[in-house]
Amino acid sequence: MEPWDVTIVGGGVLGTSVAYWLANRYEGRIAVLEKEVDVAAHTSRRNTGVVHRPFYLDPVGRKVFARCAQIAYGMWKEYAASRGLPWLPVSTFEVATREADVGRLEKYLQWGLANGMGEDELALLSEGEVRRQEPQVRSHGAIWSKTDTAVDYRSFTQSLSDDAVAAGAKFLLGNDVASVDVAGDRLDIHLADRGGYRIFNDPRRKILVLVGRGNEPHRTRFLINCAGGNSIDLAHRLGVGREYTDLFFRGEYWEIDPAYHHLASRNIYTVPRHPELPFLDPHWIVRADGRREIGPNAVPVAGPYTYRGFFEDPKDLATRLLGFPLRNKLRLLVNPDFVTLAAEEWASSISKGVMAKRAQEFLPALRVKYLIRPGTAGVRASVVDRGGNFVKEAIELPGPRSYHITNYNSPGATGAPAYAAWIVQRLARAGHLDHLKPKTAKAAGSWDFEKICAAIETPAS
């Protein structure tokens, strides 16, 4: 079979967004390989479900995430309206639980404005002003992000995949990458054998699901790695990013009894105590369907799909903690703050009472009995560099006939359609898409590709 022109590995919101832009701008054989039988099965579904405004993102240290989040807010708002998707502008209070955190709120206001948010979208609130709007919330003040919005990213991704298919992309679902070989002017992607060849055709959607392709490799002229929790492993298979490793952290939530939804009407976040580490301080989240949840913790686990327990076999966790490259992890494991916090996170996973106590710091009326069932649980892959530091920004790595995007973390779902456009532009400028024929009509809905890319490259005024 003739090789595919471009293959994207990963059918999450990022990989689907890349497929959307490629299919709308180029003629050619464009494929998405996804291990599950639908898109957005993992991190793109298992998240807070918030379109985040970039008030908490350093406009210098996290400039790409910040600019993409700012631009994509309007993109998603327009897309939700045109497709009839959930869009619930609940807003967010990020509260200072300690007096020392008030200065951080003032910095957030400066960051938000520097990232392009309007003065009417942000407000600094005193302790009394917080209590007047949210009587049950205790704090030393807050920053109010008025346009934070609750959405369903799985629905967004499914709709975007339908649009990508309509533009010419093919989603080959149920295909797990086992290995990749460089074969001259192409890559041979060997897929895990799942016991034969089956076809699923969902009448509600336009996606054809191909599960199990035997021993025939998937051949492609170029690969874009958007594999999320597996992205570092895939990069390593092609000799790329060997200086990085990753660790996995599960974030767990508890659903609140509807009788106590009145405790807070909007998202309540707290200023993080250890922003350099991937341990999240507790939130109160309003979901797009009206549910309330508290969480998350950040429990170290063995793999990207460990949604329950800690590991199936103790060897799994040992392999993850002591695997290649070992130096990165050893430097992290001698960090006393990391070790102490990791132990606390495990305790909050074992005990519902510990989880409730964390949230009581800003919501003292909360009781353990209000937590009626486990809510969403998701796993974040955090990349660790040679110094034992967690990398904050997305990492982009060129490889043999490939381009690898890893460490694409929060607020990655928020910024995905903008970031994906920027990636496609960068690949085109580097000549990686020269084998594709540009389409004469490059409109993708009412999203303006050139305007989006220019806004990411230019600081907000």
C-alpha positions as CSV (number, residue, x, y, z in Angstrom):
1,M,0.0,0.0,0.0
2,E,1.2,3.5,-0.8
3,P,2.5,5.2,2.4
4,W,0.4,7.8,4.1
5,D,1.6,11.3,3.7
6,V,1.2,12.3,7.3
7,T,0.3,10.1,10.3
8,I,-0.6,11.6,13.7
9,V,-0.2,9.3,16.6
10,G,-2.8,10.2,19.3
11,G,-6.5,11.0,19.0
12,G,-6.8,13.4,21.9
13,V,-7.8,17.0,21.5
14,L,-4.3,18.0,20.3
15,G,-3.9,15.2,17.7
16,T,-7.4,15.7,16.5
17,S,-6.8,19.5,16.2
18,V,-3.7,18.9,14.2
19,A,-5.6,16.5,11.9
20,Y,-8.3,19.2,11.5
21,W,-5.9,21.9,10.3
22,L,-3.9,19.6,8.1
23,A,-7.0,18.2,6.3
24,N,-8.4,21.7,5.8
25,R,-5.2,23.1,4.4
26,Y,-3.7,20.2,2.4
27,E,-4.6,17.5,-0.1
28,G,-3.1,14.1,0.8
29,R,-3.4,10.9,2.8
30,I,-3.6,12.1,6.4
31,A,-4.2,9.5,9.1
32,V,-4.7,9.5,12.9
33,L,-3.7,6.4,14.8
34,E,-5.4,6.1,18.1
35,K,-5.2,3.1,20.4
36,E,-8.8,3.4,21.7
37,V,-12.0,3.0,19.7
38,D,-12.9,6.6,20.0
39,V,-11.1,9.9,20.3
40,A,-10.6,11.8,23.6
41,A,-10.6,8.6,25.6
42,H,-8.0,9.6,28.2
43,T,-6.7,13.0,29.3
44,S,-8.8,14.9,26.8
45,R,-11.9,13.5,28.6
46,R,-10.5,13.1,32.1
47,N,-9.9,16.7,33.1
48,T,-11.5,19.6,34.9
49,G,-13.5,20.5,31.8
50,V,-12.7,24.2,32.0
51,V,-11.8,26.6,29.3
52,H,-9.1,28.4,31.3
53,R,-8.3,32.1,30.9
54,P,-4.5,32.7,31.1
55,F,-4.4,34.9,34.3
56,Y,-2.2,32.4,36.1
57,L,0.3,31.8,33.3
58,D,3.6,33.6,33.3
59,P,3.6,35.6,30.0
60,V,7.4,35.0,29.7
61,G,8.0,31.5,31.3
62,R,4.8,30.0,29.8
63,K,4.2,32.3,26.8
64,V,3.1,29.6,24.3
65,F,0.5,28.1,26.6
66,A,-0.6,31.6,27.7
67,R,-1.0,32.9,24.1
68,C,-2.7,29.8,22.9
69,A,-5.2,29.8,25.8
70,Q,-6.0,33.4,25.2
71,I,-6.6,32.9,21.5
72,A,-8.5,29.6,21.7
73,Y,-11.0,31.0,24.2
74,G,-12.8,32.8,21.4
75,M,-12.3,29.9,19.0
76,W,-14.0,27.4,21.4
77,K,-16.8,29.8,22.2
78,E,-17.6,30.3,18.5
79,Y,-17.3,26.6,17.9
80,A,-19.6,25.6,20.8
81,A,-22.3,28.0,19.5
82,S,-22.1,26.8,15.9
83,R,-22.2,23.1,16.9
84,G,-24.6,23.3,19.8
85,L,-22.0,22.1,22.4
86,P,-22.2,22.8,26.1
87,W,-20.8,26.2,27.1
88,L,-21.4,27.2,30.7
89,P,-19.5,30.4,31.7
90,V,-19.4,29.8,35.5
91,S,-16.3,32.0,36.2
92,T,-13.5,31.2,38.7
93,F,-12.3,32.5,42.0
94,E,-8.7,31.7,42.7
95,V,-8.5,32.4,46.4
96,A,-5.6,33.1,48.8
97,T,-5.9,30.8,51.8
98,R,-2.9,32.4,53.4
99,E,-2.2,36.1,53.7
100,A,1.1,35.7,52.1
101,D,-0.7,34.5,48.9
102,V,-2.3,37.9,48.3
103,G,0.7,39.2,46.5
104,R,0.4,36.3,44.1
105,L,-3.1,37.4,43.3
106,E,-1.8,40.8,42.3
107,K,0.8,39.2,40.1
108,Y,-2.0,37.1,38.5
109,L,-3.8,40.3,37.6
110,Q,-0.7,41.7,35.9
111,W,-0.2,38.4,34.0
112,G,-3.8,38.2,32.9
113,L,-3.7,41.7,31.4
114,A,-0.2,41.0,29.8
115,N,-1.6,37.9,28.2
116,G,-4.4,39.9,26.5
117,M,-7.4,39.6,28.9
118,G,-9.6,42.6,29.2
119,E,-9.8,44.7,32.4
120,D,-13.5,43.8,32.5
121,E,-12.6,40.1,32.6
122,L,-10.5,40.2,35.8
123,A,-11.0,41.7,39.3
124,L,-9.1,41.6,42.6
125,L,-11.5,40.9,45.4
126,S,-11.0,41.5,49.1
127,E,-11.9,38.9,51.8
128,G,-15.2,40.7,52.3
129,E,-16.0,40.9,48.6
130,V,-15.4,37.1,48.2
131,R,-17.7,36.4,51.1
132,R,-20.5,38.6,49.7
133,Q,-20.5,36.6,46.4
134,E,-19.7,33.2,47.9
135,P,-20.8,33.2,51.5
136,Q,-19.4,29.8,52.3
137,V,-15.9,30.5,51.0
138,R,-13.1,31.6,53.4
139,S,-10.0,33.4,52.1
140,H,-7.8,36.4,52.3
141,G,-9.0,37.6,48.9
142,A,-9.3,36.3,45.4
143,I,-8.8,37.0,41.8
144,W,-12.0,36.7,39.8
145,S,-11.6,35.4,36.2
146,K,-15.1,36.2,35.0
147,T,-15.0,34.3,31.7
148,D,-13.7,30.8,32.7
149,T,-16.2,28.4,31.2
150,A,-17.3,24.8,31.9
151,V,-17.3,22.6,28.8
152,D,-17.2,18.9,27.7
153,Y,-13.8,18.5,25.9
154,R,-14.8,15.0,24.7
155,S,-17.7,16.4,22.8
156,F,-15.5,19.1,21.4
157,T,-12.9,16.6,20.2
158,Q,-15.5,14.2,18.7
159,S,-17.1,17.1,16.8
160,L,-13.7,18.3,15.6
161,S,-12.8,14.8,14.5
162,D,-16.0,14.6,12.4
163,D,-15.0,17.9,10.8
164,A,-11.5,16.6,10.1
165,V,-12.9,13.5,8.5
166,A,-15.2,15.6,6.3
167,A,-12.1,17.5,5.2
168,G,-10.3,14.3,4.2
169,A,-8.5,12.9,7.3
170,K,-8.9,9.3,8.3
171,F,-9.1,8.2,11.9
172,L,-7.8,4.6,12.3
173,L,-8.9,3.8,15.7
174,G,-8.1,0.8,17.9
175,N,-4.5,0.8,16.7
176,D,-1.8,0.8,19.3
177,V,1.8,1.6,18.2
178,A,4.2,-1.2,19.2
179,S,7.3,0.0,17.5
180,V,8.6,2.3,14.7
181,D,11.4,1.7,12.2
182,V,13.1,4.1,9.8
183,A,12.8,2.6,6.3
184,G,14.5,4.9,3.8
185,D,12.2,7.7,2.9
186,R,9.4,6.6,5.2
187,L,8.6,5.2,8.6
188,D,7.2,1.7,9.2
189,I,4.8,1.8,12.2
190,H,4.2,-1.6,13.7
191,L,0.9,-2.0,15.4
192,A,0.1,-4.2,18.4
193,D,-1.8,-7.3,17.3
194,R,-5.3,-7.2,18.8
195,G,-6.5,-10.4,17.4
196,G,-7.5,-9.9,13.8
197,Y,-9.3,-7.3,11.7
198,R,-12.7,-5.9,12.6
199,I,-14.6,-2.9,11.4
200,F,-16.9,-0.7,13.5
201,N,-19.1,1.9,11.9
202,D,-20.8,4.2,14.4
203,P,-23.9,5.5,12.6
204,R,-23.9,8.6,14.8
205,R,-20.4,9.6,13.7
206,K,-18.4,9.7,10.5
207,I,-15.4,7.7,11.9
208,L,-14.4,4.3,10.6
209,V,-12.8,2.2,13.3
210,L,-10.2,-0.3,12.3
211,V,-9.1,-2.6,15.1
212,G,-6.1,-4.9,14.6
213,R,-4.2,-5.0,11.3
214,G,-2.2,-8.1,11.7
215,N,1.5,-7.9,10.8
216,E,1.2,-5.3,8.1
217,P,3.0,-2.1,9.1
218,H,1.4,1.3,8.8
219,R,3.8,3.2,6.4
220,T,4.0,6.9,6.5
221,R,6.2,9.7,5.0
222,F,6.0,11.8,8.2
223,L,4.9,11.2,11.8
224,I,3.5,13.8,14.3
225,N,3.7,12.5,17.8
226,C,0.7,13.7,19.8
227,A,0.5,10.6,22.0
228,G,0.1,12.3,25.4
229,G,1.1,9.9,28.1
230,N,3.0,7.8,25.6
231,S,4.7,10.6,23.8
232,I,8.0,10.3,25.6
233,D,8.2,6.6,25.0
234,L,7.4,7.1,21.3
235,A,10.0,9.7,21.0
236,H,12.6,7.5,22.7
237,R,11.8,4.7,20.1
238,L,13.1,7.1,17.4
239,G,16.1,8.2,19.4
240,V,14.6,11.6,20.3
241,G,14.4,13.3,23.7
242,R,16.7,10.9,25.5
243,E,17.5,13.6,28.0
244,Y,14.0,13.6,29.3
245,T,11.9,11.2,31.2
246,D,8.3,11.3,32.6
247,L,6.4,10.5,35.7
248,F,2.6,10.0,36.0
249,F,0.3,11.6,38.5
250,R,-3.3,10.7,38.9
251,G,-5.7,13.4,39.8
252,E,-8.8,12.2,41.6
253,Y,-12.1,14.0,42.3
254,W,-15.1,13.4,44.5
255,E,-18.7,14.2,43.3
256,I,-20.7,16.4,45.7
257,D,-24.3,15.6,46.8
258,P,-26.6,17.8,44.7
259,A,-28.2,19.0,48.0
260,Y,-25.0,20.8,48.7
261,H,-24.3,22.4,45.3
262,H,-25.2,25.7,46.9
263,L,-21.9,25.8,48.8
264,A,-20.3,27.5,45.8
265,S,-21.8,28.7,42.5
266,R,-18.5,29.0,40.6
267,N,-15.2,27.3,40.3
268,I,-13.0,27.8,43.4
269,Y,-9.3,27.3,43.0
270,T,-6.5,28.1,45.5
271,V,-3.2,29.7,45.0
272,P,-0.7,26.7,44.7
273,R,1.8,26.3,47.5
274,H,4.4,24.5,45.3
275,P,3.9,25.8,41.7
276,E,7.2,24.1,40.7
277,L,5.9,20.7,41.5
278,P,2.9,18.8,39.9
279,F,0.9,18.6,43.1
280,L,-2.3,20.5,42.7
281,D,-4.0,22.3,45.5
282,P,-7.7,21.4,45.9
283,H,-10.4,22.9,43.7
284,W,-14.2,23.1,43.7
285,I,-15.3,22.5,40.1
286,V,-18.6,23.2,38.4
287,R,-19.1,20.8,35.5
288,A,-20.8,21.7,32.3
289,D,-23.8,19.5,33.3
290,G,-24.1,21.2,36.7
291,R,-22.3,18.6,38.8
292,R,-19.9,19.8,41.5
293,E,-16.7,18.0,42.3
294,I,-13.8,18.6,44.6
295,G,-10.2,17.6,44.0
296,P,-7.7,16.9,42.6
297,N,-4.8,15.3,44.3
298,A,-1.7,14.2,42.3
299,V,-0.9,10.6,43.2
300,P,2.2,9.1,41.7
301,V,1.2,6.0,39.7
302,A,2.9,3.6,37.4
303,G,1.4,4.5,34.0
304,P,-0.7,6.8,31.9
305,Y,-3.9,4.7,32.3
306,T,-3.7,3.9,36.0
307,Y,-7.1,5.3,37.0
308,R,-7.4,3.0,40.0
309,G,-4.9,1.7,42.5
310,F,-1.3,2.5,42.2
311,F,0.2,-0.3,40.1
312,E,-0.8,-3.8,39.0
313,D,2.6,-5.1,40.0
314,P,5.2,-3.4,42.3
315,K,7.7,-3.9,39.5
316,D,5.7,-1.5,37.3
317,L,6.2,1.4,39.7
318,A,9.9,0.4,40.3
319,T,10.4,0.4,36.5
320,R,8.9,3.8,36.1
321,L,10.8,5.4,39.0
322,L,14.1,3.7,38.2
323,G,13.9,3.4,34.4
324,F,15.9,5.3,31.8
325,P,17.1,8.0,32.2
326,L,17.7,7.3,35.8
327,R,19.7,10.4,36.7
328,N,16.6,12.7,36.2
329,K,14.5,10.7,38.7
330,L,17.3,10.2,41.3
331,R,17.7,14.0,41.5
332,L,13.9,14.3,42.0
333,L,13.7,11.6,44.6
334,V,16.3,13.3,46.8
335,N,14.1,16.4,46.8
336,P,12.5,16.4,50.3
337,D,9.5,18.5,49.3
338,F,8.7,16.1,46.5
339,V,8.9,13.0,48.7
340,T,6.8,14.6,51.5
341,L,4.1,15.8,49.1
342,A,4.0,12.5,47.3
343,A,3.3,10.8,50.6
344,E,0.5,13.3,51.4
345,E,-1.1,12.7,48.0
346,W,-1.2,8.9,48.5
347,A,-2.9,9.6,51.9
348,S,-5.6,11.7,50.1
349,S,-6.2,8.9,47.7
350,I,-6.7,6.3,50.4
351,S,-8.9,8.5,52.7
352,K,-12.0,10.4,51.6
353,G,-11.7,12.3,54.9
354,V,-8.2,13.6,54.0
355,M,-9.5,14.8,50.6
356,A,-12.4,16.6,52.3
357,K,-10.1,18.2,54.9
358,R,-8.0,19.7,52.1
359,A,-11.0,21.5,50.7
360,Q,-12.3,22.6,54.1
361,E,-9.4,25.1,54.2
362,F,-11.4,27.3,51.8
363,L,-14.8,25.7,52.2
364,P,-15.2,25.0,55.9
365,A,-18.9,24.0,55.6
366,L,-18.0,21.0,53.5
367,R,-18.5,17.6,55.3
368,V,-17.2,14.2,54.4
369,K,-20.7,12.9,54.0
370,Y,-21.3,15.4,51.1
371,L,-18.8,13.4,49.0
372,I,-21.2,10.8,47.6
373,R,-19.1,9.0,44.9
374,P,-15.7,9.1,43.2
375,G,-15.8,11.6,40.3
376,T,-13.5,12.1,37.4
377,A,-10.0,10.6,37.6
378,G,-7.3,11.5,35.1
379,V,-3.6,11.0,34.7
380,R,-1.1,13.7,33.8
381,A,2.3,12.8,32.4
382,S,4.9,15.3,33.7
383,V,8.3,15.5,32.0
384,V,11.5,15.7,34.1
385,D,14.7,17.1,32.8
386,R,18.3,16.2,33.6
387,G,18.3,18.5,36.6
388,G,15.4,16.7,38.2
389,N,13.1,19.6,37.4
390,F,9.5,19.4,36.1
391,V,9.3,21.1,32.7
392,K,6.5,23.6,32.5
393,E,6.2,24.4,28.8
394,A,5.4,22.0,26.0
395,I,8.4,20.3,24.4
396,E,8.8,20.1,20.7
397,L,11.4,17.7,19.3
398,P,12.3,17.1,15.6
399,G,13.2,13.5,14.8
400,P,13.8,11.2,11.8
401,R,10.8,11.9,9.5
402,S,8.9,12.9,12.6
403,Y,8.0,15.7,15.0
404,H,7.4,15.0,18.6
405,I,5.1,17.1,21.0
406,T,5.4,16.0,24.6
407,N,4.6,17.6,28.0
408,Y,1.5,19.1,26.5
409,N,-0.2,19.7,29.9
410,S,-2.8,22.0,31.4
411,P,-4.2,24.2,30.0
412,G,-3.5,22.1,26.9
413,A,-7.1,21.3,26.1
414,T,-8.0,25.0,26.3
415,G,-5.3,26.0,23.8
416,A,-5.4,23.0,21.5
417,P,-7.0,24.5,18.3
418,A,-4.7,27.5,18.4
419,Y,-1.5,25.5,19.3
420,A,-2.3,22.9,16.6
421,A,-2.5,25.7,13.9
422,W,0.9,27.0,15.1
423,I,2.4,23.6,14.9
424,V,1.2,23.0,11.4
425,Q,2.6,26.4,10.4
426,R,6.0,25.5,11.9
427,L,6.1,22.2,10.1
428,A,5.2,23.8,6.8
429,R,8.0,26.5,7.3
430,A,10.5,23.7,8.0
431,G,9.6,21.9,4.8
432,H,8.1,18.9,6.5
433,L,4.8,19.3,4.6
434,D,6.3,20.0,1.1
435,H,5.1,16.6,-0.1
436,L,1.5,17.7,0.4
437,K,-0.5,19.8,-2.0
438,P,-2.0,23.0,-0.5
439,K,-5.7,23.3,-1.0
440,T,-6.9,26.3,-2.9
441,A,-9.7,27.0,-0.4
442,K,-8.1,27.1,3.0
443,A,-11.1,28.2,5.1
444,A,-11.7,26.1,8.2
445,G,-15.1,27.3,9.5
446,S,-14.6,30.9,10.4
447,W,-11.3,30.3,12.1
448,D,-8.5,32.3,10.5
449,F,-5.3,30.2,10.3
450,E,-2.9,33.1,9.5
451,K,-4.4,35.4,12.1
452,I,-4.2,32.7,14.8
453,C,-0.5,31.9,14.1
454,A,0.4,35.6,14.0
455,A,-1.2,36.2,17.4
456,I,0.8,33.4,19.0
457,E,4.0,34.8,17.6
458,T,3.3,38.3,18.7
459,P,3.0,39.3,22.3
460,A,-0.4,40.6,23.4
461,S,-0.7,44.4,23.4
